[in-house]
C-alpha cells in the first residue's frame, strides 16, 4: 500500500510498498476520482447531498451483486 499527496509527491503512508497487489474495485476508484475532481473544481462540496433515485436503488448495490451502502429509496446521501 502506497499513498502520496498528488500535489507535493510527499509519501503519506507506505506499507509493503513494493509488494504487488490487485487494485480495488475500478468503479469505486473512478467514483473517487470524479468526486475528488468535482470537489477540487468547486462543483460540489462535502456538504452536498444526492438523492437516491429509483433507478439507482433498483439496479445498484445488492440487486446487482456489487457492494452497497444500503441507502433507502429517495434518501439524501451526503458527499462526505
C-alpha positions as CSV (number, residue, x, y, z in Angstrom):
1,X,0.0,0.0,0.0
2,X,1.4,3.3,-1.0
3,X,-0.3,6.7,-0.7
4,X,1.1,10.0,-1.8
5,X,0.0,13.6,-1.9
6,X,-0.7,14.3,-5.6
7,X,0.2,17.9,-5.2
8,X,3.5,17.6,-3.5
9,X,4.6,14.0,-4.1
10,X,5.0,13.5,-0.3
11,X,4.6,10.0,0.9
12,X,1.6,9.9,3.3
13,X,1.6,6.2,4.0
14,X,3.6,3.2,2.9
15,X,3.3,-0.5,3.9
16,X,4.9,-3.2,1.8
17,X,5.0,-0.5,-0.9
18,X,7.0,-2.8,-3.3
19,X,4.6,-5.8,-2.9
20,X,2.3,-6.1,-5.9
21,X,-1.4,-6.3,-5.0
22,X,-4.6,-6.3,-7.2
23,X,-6.4,-3.0,-7.5
24,X,-9.6,-2.3,-5.6
25,X,-12.9,-2.1,-7.4
26,X,-12.3,0.0,-10.5
27,X,-15.8,1.5,-10.2
28,X,-15.0,2.7,-6.7
29,X,-11.7,4.2,-7.8
30,X,-13.3,6.0,-10.7
31,X,-16.1,7.3,-8.4
32,X,-13.5,8.7,-6.1
33,X,-11.6,10.3,-9.0
34,X,-14.8,12.0,-10.3
35,X,-15.9,13.2,-6.8
36,X,-12.4,14.5,-5.8
37,X,-12.1,16.4,-9.1
38,X,-15.6,17.9,-8.6
39,X,-14.7,19.0,-5.1
40,X,-11.4,20.4,-6.3
41,X,-13.1,22.4,-9.0
42,X,-15.8,23.6,-6.5
43,X,-18.6,22.0,-8.5
44,X,-19.6,20.1,-5.3
45,X,-18.7,20.3,-1.6
46,X,-18.6,17.7,1.1
47,X,-21.9,19.0,2.4
48,X,-23.8,18.5,-0.8
49,X,-26.3,15.7,-0.9
50,X,-27.6,13.5,-3.7
51,X,-31.0,11.8,-3.7
52,X,-31.0,8.0,-4.3
53,X,-33.1,7.6,-7.5
54,X,-35.4,4.7,-8.1
55,X,-33.2,3.5,-10.9
56,X,-30.1,3.5,-8.7
57,X,-32.0,1.9,-5.9
58,X,-33.4,-0.9,-8.1
59,X,-30.3,-1.6,-10.2
60,X,-27.3,-0.9,-8.0
61,X,-26.0,-2.4,-4.8
62,X,-27.5,-5.7,-3.6
63,X,-29.6,-6.4,-6.7
64,X,-26.6,-6.0,-8.9
65,X,-24.4,-8.3,-6.8
66,X,-22.0,-5.5,-6.1
67,X,-21.2,-3.6,-2.9
68,X,-23.9,-1.4,-1.4
69,X,-24.4,1.3,1.2
70,X,-28.0,0.2,1.9
71,X,-29.3,3.7,1.2
72,X,-33.1,3.9,1.1
73,X,-35.0,5.0,-1.9
74,X,-35.2,8.8,-2.2
75,X,-32.9,9.2,0.8
76,X,-30.4,12.1,0.7
77,X,-26.8,11.0,0.8
78,X,-24.0,13.4,1.7
79,X,-20.8,13.5,-0.3
80,X,-18.8,13.3,2.9
